[in-house]
Amino acid sequence: MQHLTDGAVELAPEFTLAYQAWLPEGVKSLEEAAPDRRILSWPGWLDNSGSMEPIAPFFVKKGFAVAAFDPPGCGRSSHHANCAWYHDFEEAHYIMMLADRLGWGAEPFILMSHSRGSNISAFTAAAFPHRVRAVILFESSLGMAGTYITNRRETGPIWGSFSESIAMDRKNRTRTPRKFEEFEEAVQHNVGNPAFPKSREIGQAIVLRHLISHPEGGLTFGHDVRTYGQNQSRFIDEETNVAFLRALRAPVINIYGSQTSMSELVKYSTDEESAEAYQKTYNWHAVPSSVFLPYVRDVRKRTATVKDFTPVIIEDAHHHLHGDVPEEVASAVLPWLEDRLRQPLDTKPPIDLRGAAGDVWMSASAQHMLSPSTASAESAALSEVTSNEGSANEANGAAEIIAENIEVEVDGLRLGAQRWGKASSMNRVLAWPDAWDSSGSFQQLAQRAVAASPNGDLCVVAVDPPGIGLSNNAPFDWGFGMSETATLLLRVADALGWEDPFALWGHGFGATVALYAAGGLPSKISGVVAFDAQELTIPTEWAPAEVYYSYLERQDEPRAVPRFARREELISRLQTDPNFPKSSVTANAIASRMAESDADGSAWTLNVDARVFRVRKPVLETPGATFQDILAGIEAPVLAVFPVSSARATNGPPSQRKRLFADLACIRSPLTTIHVNGSSHAHSCDAAHMLPVVRDWVIQLMSVRRMNLASPSALSQDSVSKL
């Protein structure tokens, strides 16, 4: 047997995942291993590839090659960028990237993983059912981290909420790594963990890959302190869990230790018996007794959902049973594995349910923005623009309030921003534009708002999102999703020194992000104005295929951003977006941050990271039921403005709009919805008329407060205005 201890795969510059490999006799590399003898292993929470060191040799003796990885932030693998989060769904992508980089091609392989890693492996097999031959799990709950139980509104979530996740993330960023004076102290600390006791063999193997020198002398664990909180910003509901498990084609074996609470889930014939036993043996978190029965029901339903599921209980074994009693575990797995490898596997890829439902309409805008430029095409397109709505109002009514360009350093990202009004003002607004726009989207409205405020006592800061305008590109592991962006938005306010509550403006994707942020940290938000909010949740049954198809998009090389001979042609490209047409003033304001010329002025291009034009995000967006829970946490009043001619209302499938209004109905704070004439960018193209809408809403709120109307229903109305 050959044991390789220092393998590494670079997934992107400065992002490498380390691994150990065990190869059978005569096999010189992982790529040479027979397709049905390749095993990729993912360890549990806070563990690394050392977790598989005791058990791997038993599989190698039977001709299997085992590649065990240190997950991001652990062992010798790279940490995520400071702005990124540790997501289970994204690690499913990493597993497939690693298999591809190892030279395994499209041939199905075997997954063998433990605890959190086993949950991730099960969902990887569901998202990529044609690429996984069999799934070997050690102590799996078959649920992604942060899963809500079915009746969460009565019992509360086991793993907390998005707001608690934000608080935990902030706490973990300030944690001081534990210091050990000597190696033996670190080993005993790992072995003696009361929640996860383990043998010295596996405990030492894990510690050997974790330890680094402490800055003050001695030793410390080198894993990212943020992983302590397992800071999942994307909580999912049980329906999504089940949708993934229903998509699983590969056979699954789950090995439980009889001394763990997990085994109680499969020992008994009834949910009630299992729940009673589970509660007695559960020794990690302080969990209310009310959640045990519904949680047990959910987990037992998961096991029943998997088409080919084999549970095995190893007597007198604990959570790290694959390292404590590896021979006994291998003896249970290997006969099952050889039997299942003789069965055929359906190798057809998943069906694209989003595409089948016609919910890829925004790809037309992406194609438009990235198409090669020709002067004749730009002129012809511009001549077809039938409405330059509001351009006269913009040009004649814009106030002479000059923006100050500022930079904000947040978690390793340098974000460009514009500030209108007094930086010292306590009346503050933080604005986030749509996914492909710059902060210039808010120029017209911010100028008018500051000019109209008493003594100009208002401060509006609008941000260029990562990869847009004067902000630098996000790293490889940035998810481009709601939760990451909402967290970043809140940290921008921290970087600006805004300790008191502030208001949020958002447009499109930015409007949804603003709502997400308001639900995540309600004590800091005084009000939300959401212009043409975008529905980002998806039907539950789409979830598994979305992970697969987002992986395909992620693997494609981003298309080059087109170059233009003249700036006017670039402006024309922005104006003539088939879904999001803009007036010339709005297009110029957005381009003022994004248009970049060559040194000699011979060509112009959009300063945009082409990754923002992907239809699907690298990680699955928050499911609808979870998003509704986040919206229910909003405490500030909300004004939702819907332009009647927006492509989100006219081009997207009706079901998408219905989901959005169902989500908004979950907001318990004062909610006002207004429908206005115009397209998506009405807040900019018709800012002269939009400002009174916002102003009147604020005045109405002040009146309600003066009258001490405590009922949220006082403003829960749909006042339709045709402006």
C-alpha positions in Angstrom: 0.0 0.0 0.0 1.2 3.5 -0.9 0.3 6.4 1.5 0.6 9.9 0.1 0.3 12.5 2.9 0.8 15.8 1.1 -1.4 15.9 -1.9 -3.1 19.2 -2.8 -5.5 20.4 -5.5 -5.7 24.0 -6.5 -9.3 25.0 -7.3 -8.4 28.6 -7.8 -5.4 30.9 -7.2 -4.8 31.0 -3.4 -7.5 28.4 -2.8 -6.1 24.9 -2.4 -7.6 21.8 -0.8 -5.2 19.3 0.7 -5.6 15.5 0.8 -4.1 12.2 1.8 -4.3 9.2 -0.5 -4.0 5.5 0.0 -3.3 3.4 -3.1 -3.4 -0.4 -3.6 -0.4 -2.3 -4.8 0.4 -1.6 -8.4 -1.6 1.6 -8.6 0.7 4.6 -8.9 -1.8 7.5 -8.8 -5.5 8.2 -8.1 -6.2 8.6 -11.8 -4.9 5.1 -12.5 -7.3 3.5 -10.1 -10.2 1.5 -11.7 -13.3 3.7 -11.9 -15.4 1.4 -9.6 -12.5 1.4 -7.1 -12.2 5.1 -6.5 -13.3 6.5 -3.1 -13.5 10.3 -2.2 -13.8 11.0 1.5 -15.0 14.1 3.3 -14.6 14.3 7.1 -16.8 15.6 9.8 -17.1 19.1 11.4 -13.7 20.4 12.6 -12.0 17.2 11.5 -9.6 16.6 8.6 -8.4 13.8 6.4 -6.7 12.2 9.4 -10.2 11.0 10.3 -10.0 8.4 7.6 -6.4 7.2 8.4 -7.5 4.2 10.5 -10.1 2.8 8.1 -8.6 3.5 4.7 -6.2 0.6 4.7 -9.0 -1.9 5.0 -10.5 -0.7 1.8 -7.1 -0.5 0.1 -6.6 -4.2 0.8 -9.7 -4.9 -1.3 -8.3 -2.9 -4.2 -9.9 0.5 -3.5 -8.0 3.8 -3.8 -9.0 6.4 -1.1 -8.6 10.1 -1.4 -9.5 11.9 1.9 -9.6 15.7 1.9 -9.2 18.4 4.4 -12.3 20.6 3.9 -12.0 24.3 3.6 -10.7 26.0 6.7 -9.4 22.8 8.3 -6.2 20.8 8.3 -3.8 21.9 5.6 -6.5 23.3 3.2 -7.0 27.0 2.5 -9.4 29.1 4.6 -12.2 30.8 2.9 -11.8 34.5 2.1 -12.9 36.7 5.0 -16.0 37.8 3.0 -17.1 34.3 2.2 -19.0 31.8 4.3 -18.7 28.1 4.9 -21.6 26.5 3.0 -22.6 22.8 2.8 -24.0 23.3 -0.7 -20.8 24.9 -2.0 -18.7 22.0 -0.7 -20.8 19.7 -2.9 -19.4 21.7 -5.8 -15.9 21.3 -4.4 -16.2 17.6 -4.2 -17.1 17.4 -7.9 -14.3 19.9 -8.8 -11.8 17.7 -6.9 -13.0 14.5 -8.7 -12.6 16.3 -12.0 -9.1 17.6 -11.1 -8.0 14.1 -10.0 -8.7 12.9 -13.6 -11.7 10.8 -12.8 -13.7 12.3 -15.7 -17.3 11.4 -15.9 -16.9 8.0 -14.4 -19.0 7.5 -11.3 -17.0 7.2 -8.0 -17.8 6.3 -4.4 -18.3 8.7 -1.5 -17.3 7.7 2.0 -17.7 10.4 4.7 -18.4 11.1 8.4 -20.9 13.2 10.3 -21.2 16.7 8.6 -19.1 15.4 5.7 -21.6 12.5 5.3 -24.5 14.9 5.1 -22.7 16.9 2.4 -21.8 13.6 0.6 -25.5 12.5 0.5 -26.5 15.8 -1.0 -23.7 15.7 -3.5 -24.9 12.3 -4.6 -28.4 13.8 -5.0 -27.3 16.8 -7.0 -25.0 14.7 -9.2 -26.9 11.4 -9.3 -25.2 10.2 -12.5 -21.7 10.7 -11.0 -21.9 8.9 -7.6 -21.8 5.1 -7.6 -22.4 4.4 -3.9 -22.5 6.4 -0.7 -20.9 5.2 2.6 -22.0 7.3 5.6 -20.7 7.2 9.2 -23.2 8.8 11.7 -25.2 10.8 9.2 -28.4 12.7 10.0 -29.1 13.1 6.2 -29.7 16.8 6.8 -27.7 19.8 5.8 -26.4 22.1 8.6 -29.0 24.6 9.7 -32.1 22.6 8.8 -35.3 23.8 10.2 -37.6 21.2 11.6 -41.0 20.9 10.0 -43.1 22.7 12.6 -40.3 25.3 13.3 -42.8 28.1 13.9 -44.2 26.3 17.0 -40.9 24.8 18.3 -38.2 27.1 17.0 -35.3 25.9 14.8 -32.7 23.6 16.4 -29.8 25.4 14.8 -30.9 29.0 15.3 -31.9 31.6 12.8 -30.1 33.9 10.3 -29.9 36.7 12.9 -28.3 34.3 15.3 -26.0 33.1 12.6 -24.8 36.7 12.0 -24.2 37.2 15.7 -22.3 33.9 15.8 -20.2 34.9 12.8 -19.3 38.2 14.4 -18.3 36.4 17.6 -16.2 33.8 15.9 -14.2 36.4 14.0 -12.9 37.6 17.4 -12.2 34.2 18.9 -8.7 33.6 20.1 -7.3 30.2 19.0 -6.6 27.8 21.9 -2.9 27.5 22.8 -1.2 24.2 23.8 2.1 24.0 25.4 3.0 20.6 23.9 1.7 18.0 21.4 0.3 15.6 24.0 -1.9 18.3 25.5 -3.5 18.9 22.0 -4.1 15.2 21.5 -5.7 14.8 24.9 -7.9 17.8 24.2 -9.2 16.3 21.0 -9.6 12.7 22.3 -11.3 13.9 25.5 -14.0 16.0 23.8 -17.1 15.0 25.8 -19.5 15.5 22.8 -17.3 13.5 20.5 -15.0 11.1 22.4 -12.6 9.1 20.2 -9.7 6.7 20.3 -6.1 8.0 20.5 -5.4 6.7 17.0 -7.9 8.8 15.2 -7.6 11.8 17.6 -3.8 11.9 17.0 -4.2 11.5 13.2 -6.6 14.5 13.2 -4.4 16.7 15.5 -1.2 16.0 13.3 -2.9 17.8 10.4 -4.4 20.6 12.5 -1.5 21.8 14.6 0.6 24.9 13.7 3.0 27.0 15.8 1.3 29.6 18.0 2.6 33.2 17.6 3.4 33.4 21.3 5.1 30.0 21.4 3.7 26.5 21.8 1.1 25.1 19.4 -2.5 25.8 18.2 -5.0 24.4 15.9 -4.7 26.1 12.5 -8.3 25.7 11.3 -10.4 28.9 10.6 -12.0 30.0 13.9 -15.2 30.8 11.9 -15.8 27.1 11.4 -16.4 26.7 15.1 -19.9 28.2 14.7 -20.4 26.3 11.5 -21.8 29.7 10.3 -24.4 28.5 7.8 -26.1 31.6 6.5 -28.3 29.5 4.3 -30.8 27.7 6.5 -33.0 25.2 4.7 -36.3 23.6 5.4 -37.1 19.9 5.8 -39.0 19.9 2.5 -35.7 20.8 0.7 -33.9 18.0 2.5 -36.4 15.5 1.4 -36.3 16.8 -2.2 -32.6 16.1 -2.3 -32.9 12.6 -0.8 -35.7 11.8 -3.2 -33.3 12.6 -6.1 -30.7 10.1 -4.8 -30.1 7.2 -7.1 -27.0 5.7 -5.5 -27.3 3.1 -2.8 -26.6 4.4 0.7 -25.3 2.7 3.8 -25.3 4.6 7.1 -23.2 3.2 10.0 -24.3 4.2 13.5 -22.6 3.8 16.9 -24.8 2.2 19.5 -23.5 4.7 22.1 -24.6 7.8 20.2 -28.0 9.5 20.0 -28.0 9.1 16.2 -28.5 5.3 16.6 -31.7 5.9 18.6 -33.3 7.1 15.4 -33.2 3.7 13.8 -33.5 1.3 16.8 -37.2 1.6 17.4 -40.3 1.0 15.5 -42.1 4.2 16.5 -41.2 7.9 16.4 -42.3 8.3 20.0 -39.9 5.6 21.3 -37.1 7.0 19.2 -37.7 10.5 20.4 -37.7 9.5 24.1 -34.4 7.5 23.7 -32.8 10.3 21.6 -33.5 12.9 24.2 -31.9 10.8 26.9 -28.7 10.3 25.0 -28.4 13.8 23.3 -25.5 15.5 25.2 -24.3 18.3 23.0 -26.6 21.3 22.8 -29.3 22.5 25.3 -32.3 21.8 23.1 -35.9 22.3 24.3 -37.8 19.0 24.8 -40.5 20.2 22.5 -38.3 19.8 19.4 -37.2 16.2 19.9 -40.3 14.4 18.6 -40.7 16.6 15.5 -37.0 16.4 14.8 -37.0 12.6 15.1 -40.0 12.4 12.8 -38.1 14.4 10.2 -34.9 12.4 10.4 -36.8 9.1 10.2 -38.7 10.4 7.2 -35.4 11.1 5.5 -34.2 7.6 5.9 -37.5 6.3 4.5 -37.2 8.6 1.5 -33.9 7.2 0.2 -34.6 4.5 -2.4 -31.8 2.1 -1.3 -31.0 2.8 2.4 -29.2 0.3 4.7 -28.7 1.2 8.4 -26.2 -0.7 10.4 -25.5 -0.3 14.2 -22.1 -1.1 15.6 -22.4 -2.2 19.2 -20.4 -0.2 21.9 -19.2 2.3 19.3 -19.2 6.1 19.5 -19.5 8.9 17.0 -16.0 8.4 15.5 -16.6 4.7 15.1 -14.8 4.6 11.7 -11.6 5.5 13.6 -12.3 3.7 16.9 -13.3 0.3 15.5 -12.3 0.5 11.8 -12.0 -3.2 11.2 -15.5 -3.8 12.5 -16.9 -0.9 10.4 -15.1 -2.0 7.2 -16.4 -5.6 7.7 -19.9 -4.2 7.7 -19.4 -2.0 4.7 -17.3 -4.0 2.2 -19.7 -6.9 1.5 -22.6 -4.4 1.0 -20.4 -2.3 -1.3 -19.3 -5.2 -3.5 -22.9 -6.2 -3.8 -24.1 -2.7 -4.8 -21.3 -2.2 -7.3 -22.7 -5.1 -9.3 -26.0 -3.2 -9.8 -26.5 -0.8 -12.7 -26.5 3.0 -12.2 -28.7 5.4 -14.2 -26.1 7.8 -15.7 -28.5 10.4 -17.1 -27.9 13.9 -15.7 -30.7 15.6 -13.8 -33.5 17.4 -15.7 -33.2 21.2 -15.8 -36.5 22.1 -14.0 -35.8 25.8 -14.0 -35.3 25.8 -17.8 -38.3 23.6 -18.4 -40.4 26.2 -16.4 -39.1 29.1 -18.5 -37.5 30.7 -15.5 -34.2 31.6 -17.3 -35.6 34.8 -18.9 -32.7 36.9 -17.3 -30.3 35.0 -19.5 -31.4 37.3 -22.4 -30.0 40.2 -20.5 -26.7 38.3 -19.8 -26.4 37.5 -23.5 -27.1 41.1 -24.4 -24.5 42.5 -22.0 -21.8 40.1 -23.1 -22.4 40.0 -26.9 -19.5 41.3 -29.0 -19.8 45.0 -29.9 -20.4 46.4 -33.4 -21.1 50.1 -34.0 -24.0 49.3 -36.4 -25.6 47.0 -33.9 -25.4 49.5 -31.1 -26.9 52.2 -33.3 -29.7 50.0 -34.5 -30.6 48.8 -31.0 -30.7 52.3 -29.7 -33.0 53.4 -32.4 -35.5 50.7 -31.3 -35.8 52.1 -27.8 -39.4 53.3 -27.8 -39.4 55.0 -24.4 -36.8 57.1 -22.8 -39.0 57.5 -19.7 -38.3 60.4 -17.4 -35.2 61.7 -19.2 -36.5 65.2 -19.4 -37.4 65.1 -15.7 -33.9 63.8 -14.9 -32.1 66.4 -17.0 -34.2 69.4 -15.9 -34.9 68.5 -12.3 -31.7 67.0 -11.0 -30.3 68.8 -8.0 -26.7 69.9 -7.9 -25.7 67.7 -5.0 -22.2 66.3 -5.9 -21.4 62.8 -4.6 -18.2 62.1 -2.7 -16.3 59.0 -3.9 -15.3 56.9 -1.0 -13.7 53.4 -0.5 -14.8 50.9 2.2 -12.6 48.1 3.2 -14.7 45.1 4.4 -13.4 41.6 5.1 -10.6 41.8 2.5 -12.9 43.4 -0.2 -12.3 47.0 -1.4 -15.7 48.4 -2.2 -16.2 51.6 -4.1 -19.1 53.8 -3.0 -20.7 57.2 -3.4 -21.9 59.5 -0.5 -24.4 62.3 -0.9 -25.0 64.7 2.0 -23.4 65.2 5.3 -21.3 62.3 6.6 -22.1 63.5 10.1 -25.8 63.3 9.7 -27.7 60.8 11.9 -30.3 60.4 9.2 -28.6 57.7 7.2 -29.4 55.5 4.2 -27.4 52.6 2.8 -28.3 51.7 -0.8 -27.6 48.5 -2.7 -28.2 48.4 -6.4 -29.4 45.6 -8.7 -27.0 42.7 -9.5 -25.5 44.3 -12.6 -25.8 47.9 -11.7 -23.4 50.3 -10.0 -24.1 52.8 -7.2 -24.9 55.3 -10.0 -28.4 53.7 -10.1 -29.2 55.8 -7.0 -27.7 59.1 -8.1 -30.9 60.8 -9.2 -32.9 59.8 -6.1 -30.1 60.4 -3.6 -29.4 63.9 -5.1 -33.1 64.9 -4.8 -33.5 63.3 -1.3 -30.6 65.2 0.1 -31.7 68.5 -1.5 -35.2 68.1 -0.2 -34.2 67.2 3.4 -34.3 70.0 6.0 -30.9 71.8 6.0 -29.6 68.9 3.8 -29.4 66.8 7.0 -29.3 63.4 5.2 -26.5 61.0 4.3 -27.0 58.5 1.5 -24.3 56.0 0.8 -24.7 53.7 -2.3 -22.3 50.9 -2.9 -20.8 49.3 -6.0 -21.3 45.5 -5.4 -18.3 43.2 -5.6 -17.1 42.9 -9.2 -19.0 46.0 -10.3 -17.7 49.5 -11.0 -15.0 50.7 -8.6 -15.2 47.7 -6.3 -12.7 44.9 -6.7 -13.7 41.4 -7.8 -14.9 38.9 -5.3 -12.7 35.9 -4.6 -13.3 32.4 -6.0 -15.3 31.3 -3.0 -17.7 34.3 -2.9 -21.3 32.9 -3.4 -22.9 36.0 -5.1 -26.0 35.1 -3.1 -28.5 36.9 -0.9 -27.1 35.8 2.5 -23.5 36.6 1.7 -24.4 40.0 0.2 -26.8 40.9 3.1 -24.0 40.1 5.6 -21.6 42.2 3.6 -24.1 45.1 3.5 -24.3 45.0 7.3 -20.6 45.0 7.6 -20.3 48.0 5.3 -22.4 49.9 7.9 -19.9 48.7 10.5 -17.0 49.9 8.5 -18.6 53.3 8.1 -18.9 53.6 11.8 -22.7 53.6 11.8 -23.6 52.4 15.3 -27.2 53.8 15.3 -30.0 52.4 13.2 -30.1 53.4 9.6 -32.5 52.9 6.6 -31.9 50.7 3.6 -32.7 51.3 -0.1 -32.4 48.4 -2.5 -33.2 47.8 -6.1 -33.9 44.4 -7.7 -31.5 41.9 -6.3 -30.4 44.7 -3.9 -34.0 45.1 -2.7 -34.2 41.5 -1.7 -30.8 41.7 -0.1 -32.0 44.7 1.9 -35.0 42.8 3.2 -32.8 39.8 4.1 -30.5 42.2 6.0 -33.4 43.8 7.8 -34.5 40.4 9.0 -31.0 39.3 9.9 -30.1 42.3 12.1 -33.4 44.0 12.9 -32.1 46.2 15.7 -29.9 48.1 13.3 -32.5 48.9 10.5 -34.9 51.8 10.9 -36.7 51.3 7.5 -36.5 49.6 4.2 -37.5 50.9 0.7 -37.5 48.0 -1.8 -37.7 49.0 -5.5 -38.8 46.2 -7.8 -37.7 43.4 -5.4 -36.5 40.2 -7.1 -37.8 36.8 -6.2 -34.8 34.6 -5.6 -36.3 31.6 -3.9 -37.1 28.5 -6.0 -39.7 25.7 -5.8 -38.4 23.0 -3.5 -38.3 20.3 -6.2 -35.9 22.3 -8.3 -33.2 22.3 -5.6 -31.1 19.2 -6.5 -30.9 20.0 -10.2 -30.1 23.7 -9.4 -26.9 22.6 -7.6 -25.9 20.6 -10.6 -26.6 23.2 -13.3 -25.0 26.0 -11.2 -21.9 23.8 -11.1 -21.9 23.6 -14.9 -22.2 27.4 -15.2 -19.4 27.8 -12.7 -17.2 25.5 -14.6 -17.6 27.4 -17.8 -15.0 30.1 -18.4 -16.6 33.5 -17.9 -17.1 35.2 -21.2 -15.1 38.3 -22.0 -16.8 41.6 -21.3 -17.2 43.3 -24.8 -15.1 46.3 -25.8 -16.6 49.4 -27.5 -15.0 51.9 -29.9 -16.9 54.8 -28.3 -18.4 55.5 -24.9 -21.7 56.2 -26.5 -21.9 52.7 -27.8 -21.3 51.4 -24.2 -24.1 53.6 -23.0 -26.3 52.3 -25.7 -25.6 48.7 -24.6 -26.8 49.6 -21.1 -29.9 51.4 -22.3 -31.1 48.7 -24.6 -31.1 45.7 -22.2 -34.1 43.7 -23.3 -35.3 43.2 -19.7 -34.0 46.4 -18.0 -34.2 49.4 -20.4 -32.9 52.6 -19.0 -33.0 56.3 -19.9 -29.8 58.0 -21.1 -29.3 59.8 -17.8 -29.7 56.6 -15.8 -27.4 54.7 -18.1 -24.8 57.4 -17.9 -25.0 57.5 -14.1 -24.5 53.7 -13.9 -21.8 53.8 -16.5 -20.0 56.6 -14.7 -18.7 53.9 -12.3 -18.4 51.1 -14.8 -17.1 52.6 -18.1 -13.4 52.2 -18.4 -11.2 53.4 -21.4 -7.9 52.4 -22.6 -4.9 54.6 -21.8 -5.1 56.2 -25.3 -8.9 56.4 -25.3 -9.2 54.1 -28.3 -11.6 51.7 -26.7 -14.1 51.4 -23.8 -15.2 48.4 -21.7 -17.5 47.7 -18.8 -15.5 47.3 -15.5 -17.6 44.2 -14.5 -16.7 40.7 -13.3 -18.4 38.6 -15.9 -19.4 36.0 -13.2 -22.2 38.4 -12.1 -24.0 37.5 -15.3 -24.5 33.9 -14.4 -28.2 32.9 -14.3 -27.6 30.6 -11.3 -25.5 31.4 -8.2 -22.7 29.1 -7.1 -24.6 28.1 -4.1 -28.3 27.3 -3.7 -30.4 30.3 -2.7 -32.4 30.2 0.5 -35.6 28.1 0.1 -38.9 30.0 0.2 -40.1 28.9 3.7 -36.8 29.9 5.2 -36.9 33.3 3.5 -40.3 33.8 4.9 -39.0 33.2 8.4 -36.3 35.8 7.8 -38.8 38.3 6.5 -41.0 37.7 9.6 -38.1 38.9 11.7 -38.1 42.4 10.2 -39.0 45.0 12.8 -38.7 48.1 10.7 -41.4 49.5 8.4 -41.1 48.4 4.7 -42.1 50.2 1.5 -42.2 47.9 -1.5 -42.4 49.7 -4.8 -43.4 47.7 -7.9 -43.0 49.3 -11.4 -45.9 47.8 -13.5 -43.7 47.5 -16.7 -40.8 45.8 -15.0 -39.6 42.7 -16.7 -39.8 41.0 -13.4 -43.6 41.5 -13.7 -44.0 41.0 -17.4 -41.3 38.5 -18.5 -40.8 36.2 -15.5 -43.2 33.2 -15.0 -46.3 34.2 -13.0 -45.4 31.7 -10.3 -42.3 33.6 -9.5 -44.2 36.8 -8.8 -46.8 34.9 -6.7 -43.9 33.5 -4.6 -42.6 37.0 -4.0 -46.0 38.3 -2.8 -46.4 35.2 -0.6 -43.1 36.0 0.9 -43.8 39.7 1.5 -47.1 38.7 3.2 -45.0 37.2 6.0 -43.6 40.6 7.0 -45.1 41.5 10.4 -43.9 45.1 10.6 -45.8 47.9 8.9 -45.7 47.0 5.1 -46.9 49.3 2.3 -46.9 48.2 -1.3 -47.2 50.7 -4.1 -47.4 50.1 -7.9 -46.1 52.8 -10.1 -45.8 53.4 -13.8 -42.4 52.7 -15.5 -39.9 49.9 -15.9 -37.5 48.4 -13.3 -35.3 51.5 -13.0 -38.2 53.8 -12.3 -36.5 54.9 -9.0 -33.8 56.5 -11.2 -35.5 57.2 -14.5 -38.4 58.9 -12.8 -36.7 60.0 -9.6 -38.6 63.3 -9.6 -41.9 61.5 -9.0 -40.4 58.7 -6.9 -39.1 61.0 -4.2 -42.6 62.2 -3.1 -43.7 58.6 -2.9 -40.9 57.8 -0.4 -41.3 61.1 1.4 -45.1 60.7 1.8 -44.5 57.2 3.2 -42.1 58.5 5.8 -44.6 61.3 6.8 -47.3 58.7 7.1 -45.1 56.6 9.4 -44.4 59.6 11.6 -48.1 60.3 11.8 -48.9 56.7 12.8 -46.2 56.8 15.5 -47.6 60.1 16.9 -51.0 58.6 17.1 -49.4 55.6 19.0 -51.0 53.1 16.6 -49.2 49.9 17.7 -51.0 47.6 15.3 -48.9 46.6 12.2 -52.1 46.3 10.2 -52.4 50.1 10.3 -50.0 50.3 7.3 -50.6 46.8 5.8 -52.3 48.0 2.6 -51.9 47.9 -1.1 -52.3 51.5 -2.1 -52.0 51.4 -5.9 -50.8 54.7 -7.4 -50.4 55.4 -11.1 -47.7 58.1 -11.2 
